[in-house]
Amino acid sequence: MTSPALATAVSYSRRGWPVVPIPHQSKNPGFHAWEQLRLTEEDLPARFGDGPQNIGVLLGEPSGWLIDIDLDHARCIEIADQFLPPTPAVFGRPGKPRSHRIYRVTAPVATKKHRSKSAGMLIELRSTGAQTVIPPSTHESGEPITWEDENAEPAAVDPKVLLEAVRQIADAVKIELGEKEAPQPPKPAPERPHRQKPGPAERIPACIDAMRRMEIQDSKDGSLRLFAAACRVVEFNLSDADAIAAIREYAHEQPFPREWSDEEILKRIRDAEALVRRGTIGYRRPVSEGEAEVPSVPLPGGSVCEWDAQRANVVEMRDR
């Protein structure tokens, strides 16, 4: 009659899980070079007798990358589900239920252990070179080691995901033990001071300064320079009344060859709005398909105004 230990060893072996015989109530195989042991099904009867016996499974490369997440610390067990990916293959014992999670990783990974100064081993990712005592075995305390579901298959997981989850569990427990500082939340970005748009009181003198910098020479009646000034007041988004006042203040400093009426100034402002965008210094109106590359506006007396694309906020005036 086949013993329970032998029947279980055969079952694991047929699943491709290489088994190691381990003495009852022990986790140490008790013989040299067990890491290299590769038992066939024919070898098992000689290694698993009739008496009570524990069973180990080789982890990592020999088993096709079975991995055991061994939750040593009680607090690690409590928070494990917050970090570890789910796997149906879970086992433990009454004193430490759900303390082992079995996965099959999708790429090779080495064993990784996390210890604390005050509480010893916290959590291990166990791989090649390690074995885990698997159900149905007996813990050294006498407690039975059992599966939650003995037919469950381990979840396939990226090893990077497991390594990061194990690290996070260890860090969380170390913080609770006072061995690691909790990460500081990111500082909120400093509030930028609210920048109000300049009102007319600021825009009018700035607009007049821009007029003073215009590189325009009068020709004939000064309509070229008037149009340039009109472009400035549109760029600075002055109201019609403020625009007329600004142009008149500028004309008081640099008179035109003749006096211009308010109606004539407003006409030049309307012409300027066809070329520059209101409230945007240095804007050049986009050129539509089939339109000349440099937009132009005809002025009285046969003159023309063209926008110089290379000198964005300067209007170039010339005679036609």
KOLLOTOR-428675 format. One line per 3 residues: number of its first residue (from 0); their letters; for each residue x, y, z of N, C-alpha, C, O. Coordinates in steps of 0.1 Angstrom, whole numbers, plus 2048, in hexadecimal, padded with zeros to 3 digits. Each point is the difference from the previous one (the first is absolute). Example, Ala and Ser with C-alpha at 12.3 -4.5 7.8 and 13.67 -1.06 7.14 Angstrom:
0	as	884/7C7/84E/7F7/80C/800/809/80C/800/80A/800/807 | 7F2/80B/7F2/809/80B/800/7F8/80B/808/805/80B/801
//
This chain:
0	mts	809/7F4/800/7F7/80C/800/809/80C/800/809/801/808 | 7F4/809/7F0/808/80C/7FE/7FD/809/80C/7F5/802/804 | 816/803/802/7FF/809/80C/7FB/80E/7FB/802/803/7F5
3	pal	7F8/805/814/7FB/80D/7FD/80C/809/7FB/7FE/808/7F6 | 80D/7F7/810/80C/808/7FC/804/7FD/7F2/803/809/7F7 | 7FD/7EA/805/805/7FB/7F3/7F5/804/7F6/804/805/7F5
6	ata	7EF/7FA/80E/7F6/804/7F6/801/80F/7FD/7FE/804/7F5 | 804/804/816/801/80E/7FD/80D/804/7F8/7FF/808/7F7 | 80C/7F1/80C/80C/802/7F9/7FF/7FD/7F1/804/807/7F7
9	vsy	7F5/7EE/806/7FD/7FC/7F2/7F8/80B/7F9/802/803/7F5 | 7F3/802/813/7F7/80A/7FA/808/80D/7FC/7FE/805/7F5 | 80B/7FF/814/808/80C/7FD/809/7FE/7F5/802/808/7F7
12	srr	804/7EC/809/80A/7FD/7F6/7FA/800/7F2/806/805/7F6 | 7ED/7F6/809/7F9/800/7F3/7FC/80E/7FB/7FE/802/7F5 | 802/808/815/7FD/80D/7FC/80D/808/7FC/7FF/80C/7FD
15	gwp	80C/7ED/804/80D/806/7FC/806/808/80C/809/808/7FE | 7F3/7F4/80E/805/807/80C/80A/7F6/806/7FC/7F6/807 | 811/80C/7F8/80A/7F6/805/800/800/810/801/80B/806
18	vvp	7FD/7E9/7FF/7FE/7FF/80F/80D/7FC/807/809/7FA/7FA | 7F8/809/813/80B/7FD/808/7FB/7FA/80D/7F7/805/806 | 80D/7EF/7FE/7FC/7FA/80C/806/807/80C/80C/803/801
21	iph	7EB/800/809/804/808/80C/7FB/7F9/80C/7F4/7FB/800 | 814/804/80B/7FB/7F9/80C/7F3/806/805/7FE/80C/7FF | 7FA/7EC/808/7F4/805/806/803/80B/80A/809/800/808
24	qsk	7EE/80B/7F8/801/80B/809/80E/808/7FE/805/805/80A | 800/7FB/7EA/80C/807/7FE/7FF/808/7F2/7F7/7FD/7F8 | 812/80C/806/800/807/7F3/80E/7FF/7FA/803/805/7F5
27	npg	806/7F3/811/80D/7FE/7FB/801/7F2/7FA/7FD/7F6/807 | 807/808/7EC/800/7F3/7FA/80A/7F7/808/7FE/7F4/800 | 80C/811/806/809/7F8/808/80B/7F8/7F8/806/7F7/806
30	fha	7FC/80D/7EE/80A/7F9/7F8/807/80A/7F7/7FA/80A/7FC | 812/7F3/800/808/809/7F7/7FB/800/7F2/7FB/7F6/7FB | 806/815/7FE/7FE/802/7F2/7F1/7FD/7FC/7FD/7FB/7F5
33	weq	7FA/808/815/7F2/7FE/7FC/7FB/809/7F5/7F7/7FD/7F9 | 810/80E/805/7FD/80A/7F5/801/7F9/7F3/7F9/804/7F6 | 810/7F2/808/802/7FA/7F3/7F7/7F3/7FF/801/7FA/7F5
36	lrl	7F7/803/815/7F8/7F4/7FF/7F5/801/7F5/7F9/80A/801 | 807/7EC/7F6/7F5/800/7F7/7FA/7F2/7FF/805/7F8/7F9 | 7F1/806/80F/7FA/7F2/801/7F6/7FE/7F5/7F7/808/7FD
39	tee	80A/7EC/7FD/7F6/7FC/7F7/7F5/7F9/807/801/7FD/80C | 7F4/800/7EE/7F5/7FA/806/804/7F2/805/7FB/7FB/80A | 80E/7FE/7EF/805/7F3/804/808/801/80C/801/7F6/808
42	dlp	806/816/7FB/808/801/80C/7F8/802/80C/805/7FE/80B | 7EF/807/7F4/7F8/804/80C/7FD/7F6/80A/802/803/80C | 7FB/7F0/7F1/7FD/7F6/80A/80C/7FE/80A/7FE/7FD/80C
45	arf	80E/804/7EF/80B/7FE/808/803/80C/80A/807/7FE/80A | 7F3/80D/7F3/803/80D/808/7F4/803/809/802/807/80A | 7F2/7F4/7F3/7F4/804/808/7FA/7F3/805/7FA/7F8/7F9
48	gdg	808/805/814/7FC/7F4/806/7F2/800/806/7F8/809/7FC | 805/7EE/80D/7F3/7FE/805/7FD/80A/80C/7F5/803/803 | 816/801/804/7FE/809/80C/7FD/80E/7FC/801/804/7F4
51	pqn	7FC/805/816/7FD/80E/7FD/80D/807/7FB/80B/7FD/804 | 7F3/80C/7F2/80B/806/7FA/7FC/80D/7FA/7F5/802/7FB | 814/808/805/7FE/80C/7F9/804/800/7F2/808/7F7/7FC
54	igv	7F3/812/7FC/804/801/7F1/804/80E/7FD/7F9/809/803 | 812/7F8/7F6/805/80D/7FB/7FF/800/7F1/801/7F6/7FA | 7FD/816/801/800/802/7F1/80C/80A/7FD/801/80B/806
57	llg	807/7F1/7F0/80A/809/7FC/7FB/80C/7F8/7F7/7FF/7F8 | 80E/80D/80B/7FA/80C/7FA/809/805/7F5/80C/7FC/7FF | 7EF/80E/7FA/808/806/7F5/802/7F8/7F4/7F6/7FA/7FB
60	eps	816/805/7FF/802/7FA/7F4/7FC/7F1/7FF/7FA/7FC/7F6 | 809/7FC/814/7FD/7F1/7FF/7F1/7FE/7FF/7FC/7F6/7FA | 7FB/813/80B/7F2/7FD/7FF/7F9/809/7F5/7F4/802/801
63	gwl	814/803/7F6/7FA/809/7F6/7FC/80D/806/7F6/807/7FB | 811/7FE/80F/7FF/80D/806/7F4/802/809/7F8/809/7FF | 806/7EC/809/7F7/802/80C/807/809/80A/80C/7FE/802
66	idi	7EC/80B/803/806/80A/80A/7F7/7FF/80D/7F4/800/7FF | 812/800/80C/7F9/801/80D/802/80D/806/80C/804/803 | 7EA/804/800/800/80C/808/7FE/7FB/80E/7F4/7FD/804
69	dld	816/803/804/7FF/7FB/80E/7FF/80D/809/809/808/802 | 7EB/7F9/804/7FD/80B/809/803/7FC/80E/7F8/7FA/807 | 814/80A/7FE/805/7FB/80D/7F9/808/80B/7FD/7FB/80B
72	har	802/812/7F4/7FB/809/80A/7F1/801/800/7FA/801/7F5 | 800/7FF/817/7F1/800/800/7FA/80C/7FA/7F6/7FF/7F9 | 811/80C/808/7FA/80D/7FA/801/7FF/7F0/7F8/805/7F9
75	cie	812/7F4/802/801/7FE/7F2/7F5/7F8/7FB/7FA/802/7F5 | 802/7F4/812/7F4/7F7/7FD/7F3/809/7FF/7F8/7FF/7F7 | 807/80A/813/7F4/808/801/7FE/80A/7F4/7F5/802/7FB
78	iad	816/803/800/7FF/80A/7F5/804/7FB/7F3/7FF/807/7F6 | 804/7EC/809/804/7FA/7F3/7F7/802/7F5/804/803/7F4 | 7EF/7FC/80E/7F6/801/7F6/7FF/80E/7FA/7FB/802/7F5
81	qfl	80A/808/812/800/80D/7FB/80A/802/7F5/7FF/80A/7F8 | 80B/7EE/808/80C/802/7F7/802/7F4/7F6/803/803/7F4 | 7FB/7F1/810/803/7F5/7F8/7F5/7FD/7F6/7F4/802/803
84	ppt	810/7FA/7F0/7F5/7FC/7F7/7FA/7F4/805/806/7F8/806 | 7ED/806/7F7/7F9/7F4/804/805/7F3/7FA/805/800/7F4 | 7FB/7F5/813/804/7F3/7FB/7F7/7F6/807/7FE/801/80C
87	pav	7FD/7F5/7ED/7F7/7F6/807/809/7F7/809/7FA/7F9/809 | 813/806/7F4/808/7F6/807/806/806/80D/80A/807/800 | 7EE/7F7/80B/803/806/80D/800/7F5/80B/7F7/7F8/800
90	fgr	813/808/808/7FF/7F6/80C/806/807/80C/806/80A/800 | 7F8/7EE/80B/805/805/80D/7FD/7F6/80B/7FE/7F4/7FD | 802/810/80F/7FD/7F8/80C/7F7/808/809/7FF/80C/7FE
93	pgk	7FB/7EE/80C/7F6/807/809/807/80C/806/7F9/80B/802 | 814/7F4/802/806/80C/807/804/80B/7F6/802/80B/804 | 800/7F1/7EF/804/80A/7F6/7F8/7FD/7F3/806/7FC/7F6
96	prs	7ED/806/80A/7F8/7FD/7F4/804/809/7F4/804/80C/802 | 7FC/7EF/7F2/803/808/7F4/80E/806/800/802/80B/7FB | 807/7EE/80B/80D/806/801/809/7FC/7F5/80C/805/7FF
99	hri	7F0/7F3/7F7/807/7FC/7F4/7F8/802/7F4/7F4/7FC/7FF | 811/80C/7F7/7F9/802/7F4/809/7FB/7F4/80B/804/7FF | 7F0/7F3/7F9/807/7F9/7F6/7FC/807/7F2/7F5/801/7FD
102	yrv	816/803/7FC/7FE/805/7F2/809/7F9/7F7/809/7F9/803 | 7F4/809/7F0/809/7FB/7F5/804/80D/7F9/7F7/806/7F9 | 816/7FE/808/804/80C/7F9/803/7FE/7F2/803/7F5/7FB
105	tap	7FB/816/7FD/801/800/7F2/80F/802/7FB/802/800/7F4 | 807/802/815/80E/802/7FC/808/7FC/80D/7FB/801/80B | 812/7FC/7F3/808/7FC/80B/801/80B/80B/800/80C/7FC
108	vat	801/7F0/810/802/80A/80B/807/7F9/80B/7FF/7F4/803 | 80A/814/804/808/7FA/80B/7F8/802/80E/7F7/808/801 | 80D/7F0/808/7FB/802/80E/803/80E/805/80A/805/7FE
111	kkh	7EC/800/809/801/80D/806/7FA/800/80E/7F5/7FC/802 | 813/808/808/7FC/7FF/80E/800/80E/806/809/808/7FD | 7ED/7FB/80C/7FF/80D/807/800/7FD/80F/7F7/7F9/805
114	rsk	813/80C/802/801/7FF/80F/7FE/80D/806/802/80B/7FA | 7FA/7F5/813/800/80C/808/80A/7FE/80C/804/7F5/803 | 800/816/802/80A/800/80B/7FA/7FA/80D/806/7F9/808
117	sag	7ED/80A/7FA/7FA/7FD/80D/7F7/7F3/7FF/7FE/7F9/80A | 7FD/803/7EA/7F7/7F5/7FF/805/7F5/7F7/7F9/7F6/7FE | 813/80B/7FE/806/7F5/7F7/7FA/800/7F3/7FD/80A/7FA
120	mli	802/7EA/800/7FB/7FE/7F3/7F1/805/7FE/7F8/7FC/809 | 806/80C/7ED/7F2/805/7FE/7F9/7F8/7F5/7F5/7FB/802 | 812/805/7F2/7FA/7FA/7F5/80A/7FB/7F6/80B/807/7FF
123	elr	7F3/7EE/7FA/809/7FB/7F6/7F9/7FD/7F3/7F5/7FB/7FF | 812/808/7F6/7FD/7FB/7F3/80A/7F5/7FE/80C/802/7FE | 7EF/7F1/802/809/7F5/800/800/7F9/7F2/7F6/7FE/7FA
126	stg	816/800/800/802/7FB/7F3/80A/7F5/7FF/802/7F9/809 | 806/807/7EC/80A/7F5/7FE/809/7FF/80B/806/80A/805 | 7FD/7EA/7FF/809/7FD/80C/7F8/7FF/80D/806/7FD/80A
129	aqt	7ED/805/7F5/7F8/7FE/80C/7F5/7F6/7FE/7FD/7FD/7F4 | 7FE/7FD/817/7F4/7F7/7FF/7F6/805/80B/804/806/80A | 7F0/7F7/7F4/7F6/803/80A/7F9/7F4/804/7FC/7F7/7F8
132	vip	801/807/815/7F9/7F5/806/7F1/802/7FD/7FA/80A/804 | 800/7ED/7F4/7F3/802/7FA/7F6/7F6/806/804/7F6/805 | 7EF/80D/7FB/7F6/7F7/805/800/7F3/7F8/804/800/7F4
135	pst	7F8/7F5/812/7FD/7FF/80F/80C/7FC/808/805/7F5/7FF | 800/815/808/80C/7FE/809/7FC/805/80E/7F5/805/802 | 814/7F9/807/7FE/804/80E/80B/80A/804/80C/7FD/7FF
138	hes	7EF/80E/806/80A/80A/805/807/7FB/80D/7FB/7F7/806 | 810/80F/7FC/808/7FB/80C/7F8/803/80D/803/7F9/80A | 7F3/80F/7F6/7F8/803/80C/7F5/7F5/801/7FA/7FF/80B
141	gep	805/7F8/7EB/7F6/7F6/800/7F3/804/7F9/7F7/7F7/7FE | 809/815/7FD/7F4/804/7F8/800/7FB/7F2/80B/7FF/7FA | 7EA/7FD/801/7FF/7FB/7F2/802/80C/7F6/7FA/80B/802
144	itw	80D/7F2/7F3/802/80A/7F5/7F6/7FC/7F5/801/7F5/7FB | 7F6/814/802/7F5/7FC/7F7/7FD/80B/7F5/803/80C/802 | 7F9/7EF/7F3/7FB/809/7F5/7F3/806/803/7F8/7FA/807
147	ede	805/813/7F4/7F3/805/7FF/7F8/7F8/7F6/7F4/7FC/802 | 812/801/7F2/7FA/7F8/7F6/80B/7F7/7FA/809/805/7F9 | 7F7/7EE/80A/80B/7F7/7FC/801/7FE/7F1/80B/7FC/7FC
150	nae	7EB/808/7FD/801/7FE/7F1/803/80D/7F9/800/800/7F4 | 802/80B/813/802/80D/7FA/80D/801/7F9/80A/7FA/804 | 7F7/80D/7F1/80C/802/7F8/805/80E/804/7F9/809/801
153	paa	815/7F8/800/806/80D/802/7FD/80A/7F5/7FF/7FC/7F4 | 7FF/811/810/7FE/80A/7F6/80D/803/7F9/80B/800/806 | 7F5/803/7ED/80C/804/7F9/801/80F/801/7F7/808/7FD
156	vdp	815/7FD/807/802/80E/803/80E/804/7FC/80A/7F8/800 | 7F7/815/7FB/80D/806/7FD/808/801/80D/7FB/805/80A | 812/7F6/7F6/807/801/80C/803/80E/805/801/802/80C
159	kvl	7FF/808/7EB/802/80E/805/7F4/804/808/802/808/80A | 7F2/7F3/7F3/7F5/804/808/801/7FA/80E/7FD/806/80A | 807/7ED/7F7/802/7FA/80D/80B/807/808/7FE/802/80C
162	lea	80D/800/7EE/80B/807/807/7FC/80D/806/803/803/80C | 7F5/805/7EC/7FC/80D/805/7F6/7FE/80B/800/808/80A | 7F7/7EF/7F5/7F6/7FE/80A/806/7FB/80E/7FD/805/80A
165	vrq	80D/7F2/7F5/807/7FB/80B/808/80C/807/800/801/80C | 806/808/7EC/807/80B/805/7F6/809/808/803/805/80B | 7F2/7FE/7EF/7F6/809/806/7FB/7FA/80D/7FE/808/80A
168	iad	800/7EB/7F7/7FB/7FA/80C/80B/802/80B/7FD/804/80B | 80F/7F9/7F2/80B/801/809/802/80E/805/802/803/80C | 7FD/807/7EB/802/80E/803/7F4/804/80A/803/808/809
171	avk	7F1/7F4/7F4/7F5/804/808/802/7FB/80F/7FD/807/809 | 808/7ED/7F8/802/7FA/80E/80B/807/806/800/803/80C | 80B/800/7ED/80B/807/806/7FC/80E/805/805/804/80A
174	iel	7F2/802/7EF/7FC/80D/804/7F8/7FF/80D/802/808/809 | 7F5/7EE/7F8/7F9/7FD/80D/809/7FD/80B/7FD/803/80C | 80E/7F6/7F1/80A/7FC/80B/809/80C/803/808/7FF/809
177	gek	7F7/80C/7F0/808/80C/803/80E/7FE/7FA/809/808/804 | 7F9/7EF/7F3/80D/7FE/7FA/802/807/7F2/80B/800/7FA | 7EB/807/802/800/806/7F3/7F7/80C/800/7F5/7FF/806
180	eap	80F/80C/7F5/7F7/80C/7FF/7F6/7FF/7F6/802/7FB/7F5 | 7F2/809/80E/7F5/800/7F6/803/80A/7F5/805/80B/803 | 7F8/7F2/7F1/803/809/7F5/7F7/80D/802/7F4/7FF/803
183	qpp	812/80C/7FB/7F9/80D/801/7F8/802/7F4/804/7FE/7F4 | 7EF/807/80E/7F8/803/7F4/806/80B/7F8/807/809/806 | 7F7/7F7/7ED/806/80B/7F8/7FB/80D/804/7F4/802/803
186	kpa	815/808/7FE/7FC/80D/803/7F7/806/7F5/803/7FF/7F4 | 7F2/808/810/7F8/806/7F5/808/80B/7F9/808/807/806 | 7F6/7FA/7EE/806/80B/7F8/7FD/80D/805/7F4/803/803
189	per	815/806/7FF/7FD/80E/805/7F6/806/7F7/801/800/7F3 | 7F6/807/813/7F6/807/7F8/806/80C/7F9/808/808/806 | 7F5/7F8/7ED/805/80C/7F9/7F8/80C/803/7F4/7FF/800
192	phr	813/80C/802/7F8/80C/802/7F7/803/7F4/804/7FF/7F5 | 7EF/805/80F/7F7/803/7F5/804/80D/7F9/802/80A/806 | 800/7F4/7ED/805/80B/7F8/7F4/806/7F9/7FB/7FB/7F6
195	qkp	801/811/80E/7F5/807/7FA/805/806/7F3/80B/805/7FE | 7EC/7FB/7F8/803/806/7F4/801/80F/802/7F8/806/807 | 811/801/7F3/802/80E/802/7F4/807/7FB/7FA/7FD/7F5
198	gpa	801/80D/813/7F5/808/7FC/804/80C/7F7/80C/801/7FD | 7EB/807/7FF/803/80B/7F7/80A/80A/806/808/805/7F9 | 7F9/7FC/815/809/809/806/80F/7FC/7FD/809/808/7FF
201	eri	7F9/7EA/7FF/80D/7FB/7FD/802/7FF/7F1/80B/802/7FB | 7EA/7FB/7FE/802/7FD/7F1/802/80D/7F8/808/800/7F7 | 7F2/80B/80E/801/80C/7F8/80E/805/7FF/805/803/7F5
204	pac	802/7FF/817/80E/805/7FF/809/7F6/7F9/809/804/7F9 | 7F4/7EF/809/809/7F6/7F8/7FE/801/7F1/809/7FF/7F9 | 7EA/804/803/7FD/801/7F2/807/80D/7FA/806/7FF/7F5
207	ida	7FA/80C/813/807/80C/7FB/80F/7FE/7FF/806/804/7F7 | 7FF/7F4/813/80F/7FD/7FF/803/7F8/7F3/80A/802/7FA | 7ED/7F5/803/802/7F8/7F3/7FF/809/7F4/807/7FE/7F7
210	mrr	7F0/80C/809/800/809/7F5/80D/808/7FF/804/802/7F5 | 801/802/816/80D/807/7FF/80B/7F8/7FA/809/806/7FA | 7F6/7ED/807/80B/7F8/7FB/7FE/7FC/7F1/808/7F9/7FA
213	mei	7ED/80C/800/7FD/7FC/7F2/80B/806/7F7/804/80B/801 | 800/7ED/7F5/80A/804/7F7/7FA/805/7F3/802/7FA/7F5 | 7F6/810/80C/7F8/804/7F4/803/80F/7FD/801/808/809
216	qds	802/7FB/7EB/803/80D/7FB/7F3/805/7F9/7FA/7F9/7F7 | 802/814/80C/7F4/805/7F9/803/802/7F1/80A/803/7FC | 7EB/7F9/7FD/800/803/7F1/7F3/806/7FD/7F5/7FB/804
219	kdg	80B/811/7F5/7F4/807/7FD/7F9/805/80C/805/808/808 | 7EF/7F2/7FB/7F7/806/80B/802/7F9/80D/7F9/803/80A | 810/7F3/7F7/802/7F9/80D/7F7/7F4/802/7FF/7FA/80B
222	slr	7F9/802/7EB/7F6/7F5/801/807/7F3/803/7FA/7F7/807 | 812/807/7F5/808/7F4/802/802/7FF/80F/7FE/7F5/806 | 807/815/800/803/800/80F/7F3/7FF/808/800/7F9/80A
225	lfa	7F6/80D/7F1/7F3/7FF/807/7FB/7F2/800/7FB/7FB/80A | 807/7FE/7EB/7FC/7F2/7FF/808/7F7/80A/7FB/7F7/807 | 812/80C/7F9/809/7F9/80A/7FB/802/80E/800/7F6/808
228	aac	7FC/816/7FB/7FB/803/80E/7F3/7F9/802/7FE/7FB/80B | 7FA/804/7EB/7F3/7F9/801/803/7F1/803/7F8/7FA/808 | 812/800/7F2/803/7F2/803/804/7FF/80E/7FD/7F6/806
231	rvv	80B/814/7FF/804/7FF/80E/7F4/7FF/80A/7FF/7F8/809 | 7F7/811/7F5/7F5/801/809/7F7/7F3/7FF/7FA/7FC/80A | 805/7FE/7EA/7F9/7F3/7FF/808/7F5/807/7FA/7F9/808
234	efn	813/807/7F7/808/7F6/807/7FF/801/80F/7FF/7F6/807 | 800/816/7FE/7FF/803/80E/7F1/800/805/7FD/802/80C | 7FA/7FB/7EB/7F2/7FE/803/7FA/80C/807/7F9/7FE/80A
237	lsd	809/80D/7F1/7FA/80C/805/7F2/803/7FA/7FE/7FD/7F5 | 7FA/808/813/7F2/803/7FB/802/80C/7F6/80B/806/800 | 7EA/7FC/7F9/801/80B/7F6/804/80D/806/808/808/7FB
240	ada	7F1/7FB/810/803/80D/807/80E/801/805/807/80A/7FE | 7FE/7EB/809/80E/800/804/80A/800/7F5/80A/806/801 | 7F2/7F3/7F4/809/800/7F4/802/80E/7FA/80B/804/7FD
243	iaa	7EA/803/802/801/80E/7FA/808/808/80A/808/808/7FB | 7F6/7F7/812/807/808/80A/80F/7FD/7FF/808/809/801 | 7FB/7EA/7FE/80F/7FC/7FF/806/805/7F4/80C/805/800
246	ire	7ED/7FA/7F4/806/805/7F4/802/80F/800/80A/806/7FB | 7EC/801/80B/802/80F/801/80B/804/80A/807/80A/7FD | 7FB/7EE/80E/80B/803/808/80D/7FE/7F9/80A/808/802
249	yah	7F7/7ED/7F7/80C/7FD/7F8/802/80B/7F5/80C/805/7FE | 7E9/800/7FC/801/80A/7F5/805/80D/806/806/809/7FA | 7F6/7F9/813/804/80D/807/810/800/801/806/80B/7FF
252	eqp	800/7E9/803/80F/800/801/806/7FF/7F2/80A/807/7FE | 7F0/7F2/7F9/806/7FE/7F3/7F4/803/7F6/7FA/7F7/7FB | 804/816/802/7F4/804/7F8/801/7F9/7F2/80A/7FE/7FA
255	fpr	7EA/800/800/7FE/7FB/7F3/801/80C/7F6/7FE/80C/805 | 805/7F2/7EF/800/80C/7F6/7F3/807/800/800/80C/7FC | 7F5/7ED/807/7F3/807/800/7F8/7FB/80B/803/7F6/806
258	ews	7F2/811/7FE/7F7/7FC/80B/7F7/7F6/7FB/7FA/801/7F5 | 804/7F4/813/7F7/7F5/7FC/7F3/801/80A/802/802/80C | 7F2/7FD/7EE/7F4/800/808/7FE/7F3/807/807/7F6/7FD
261	dee	7F0/80A/80D/7FD/7F4/807/7FB/7F5/7F6/803/7F4/802 | 7F4/810/7F5/7FB/7F6/7F6/80B/7FA/7F8/7FF/7F4/7FD | 80A/814/7FF/80B/7FB/7F8/809/7F6/808/805/7F6/7FB
264	ilk	7FD/80E/811/808/7F7/809/7F9/7F3/802/806/7F5/7FF | 7ED/80B/803/7F8/7F4/802/800/7F7/7F3/801/7F4/801 | 7FF/813/7F4/801/7F8/7F3/80D/7F9/7FF/800/7F4/7FC
267	rir	80B/812/808/80D/7F9/800/801/7F5/80A/806/7F6/7FE | 7F3/80C/80E/7FF/7F5/809/7F9/7F4/7FB/804/7F4/802 | 7F1/80E/7F7/7F8/7F5/7FA/809/7F9/7F5/800/7F4/7FF
270	dae	808/814/7F9/809/7FA/7F6/80A/7F7/808/804/7F5/7FB | 801/810/810/80B/7F9/807/7FB/7F3/805/807/7F6/801 | 7EC/809/803/7FA/7F4/805/7FF/7F5/7F6/7FF/7F4/803
273	alv	803/80F/7F0/800/7F6/7F6/80E/7FA/7FF/802/7F5/7FA | 808/811/80C/80E/7FB/7FF/806/7FA/80D/807/7F7/7FF | 7F5/80F/80C/805/7FB/80D/7F5/7FC/809/7F5/804/7FF
276	rrg	80E/7F3/80A/7F6/7FB/80A/7FF/808/80C/80A/804/806 | 7EA/800/7FE/7FE/808/80B/805/7FA/80D/7FC/7F4/803 | 80C/813/804/805/7FB/80D/80B/7F6/800/804/7FB/80A
279	tig	803/804/7EA/80B/7F7/7FF/80B/807/7F9/801/802/7F4 | 809/801/814/80C/807/7FB/808/7F7/7F7/802/7F5/803 | 801/810/7F1/809/7F9/7F7/7F8/7F5/7F8/807/7F8/7FA
282	yrr	7EC/808/806/7F9/7F6/7F8/7FF/803/7F2/7FE/80C/7FC | 804/7EA/7FB/7FF/802/7F2/7F4/7F8/7FB/7FF/7F3/803 | 7F7/813/7F7/7F4/7F9/7FC/804/7F5/7F6/808/802/7F7
285	pvs	7F2/7F1/80B/803/7F5/7F7/7FD/804/7F2/7F6/807/7FD | 812/7F3/7FA/7FD/803/7F1/7F7/7F5/7FB/803/7F4/802 | 7F2/80F/7F8/7F7/7F6/7FA/806/7FB/7F3/808/807/7F9
288	ege	7F3/7EE/803/804/7FA/7F3/7FD/809/7F4/7F5/805/800 | 814/7FE/7F8/7FE/808/7F4/803/80F/803/7FF/808/7F7 | 803/7FB/816/803/80E/804/80F/803/7FF/808/7F7/802
291	aev	7FB/816/7FD/80E/803/7FF/807/7FD/80E/7F9/801/80A | 813/7FB/7F5/807/7FC/80C/801/80B/80A/7FF/7FD/80C | 803/80F/7F0/800/80C/809/7F4/808/7FE/7FE/807/7F6
294	psv	7F8/7F8/814/7F4/808/7FE/803/80F/800/809/804/806 | 7EF/803/7F2/802/80E/7FF/7F2/807/801/7F6/7FB/7FC | 80B/812/808/7F4/808/802/802/80D/7F8/80A/807/803
297	plp	7EE/7FC/7F3/802/80D/7F9/7FC/80C/809/7F7/7FF/808 | 811/80C/7F6/7FD/80C/808/7FD/80B/7F6/803/7FF/7F4 | 7F8/80C/811/7FD/80C/7F7/80D/805/7FA/80B/7FF/806
300	ggs	7F4/806/7EE/80C/806/7F9/808/7F5/7F9/80B/803/7FC | 7F0/7F1/803/807/7F6/7F8/80B/7F9/808/809/7F9/7FA | 7F7/808/813/80B/7F9/808/7FA/7F2/804/7F5/7FD/7FF
303	vce	815/7FB/806/7FC/7F2/804/807/7FD/80D/80B/804/802 | 7EE/7F4/807/806/7FB/80D/802/7F1/7FF/7F7/7F9/7FC | 815/803/806/803/7F1/800/805/7FC/80E/808/807/806
306	wda	7F4/7ED/7FE/805/7FA/80C/80D/7F8/7FE/800/7F7/7F8 | 80A/80D/80F/80D/7FA/7FE/801/7F3/809/801/802/80C | 7FF/7F2/7EE/800/7F4/808/80C/7FE/808/800/7F9/80A
309	qra	80C/80D/7F2/80C/7FE/806/802/809/80C/808/7FE/809 | 7F0/80D/7F7/801/80A/80C/7F2/801/805/7F8/809/7FD | 804/7ED/80C/7F2/7FD/802/7F8/80B/805/7F4/802/7FB
312	nvv	811/807/80D/7F7/80A/806/803/80E/7F9/7FD/80A/806 | 809/7F6/7EF/803/80D/7F9/7F8/800/7F3/801/7F7/7F8 | 7F8/813/806/7F9/802/7F3/808/808/7F7/805/80B/803
315	emr	7FD/7F0/7F1/809/806/7F6/7F7/808/7F6/7F7/7FA/7FA | 80B/812/804/7F8/809/7F7/808/804/7F4/80C/803/802 | 7EE/7FD/7F3/807/805/7F4/7F6/805/7F6/7F4/7FD/801
318	dr	811/80B/7F5/7F8/805/7F5/7FE/7F5/7F6/80A/7F8/7FE | 7EB/807/7FB/7FE/7F6/7F5/806/806/7F3/800/7F9/7F6
//
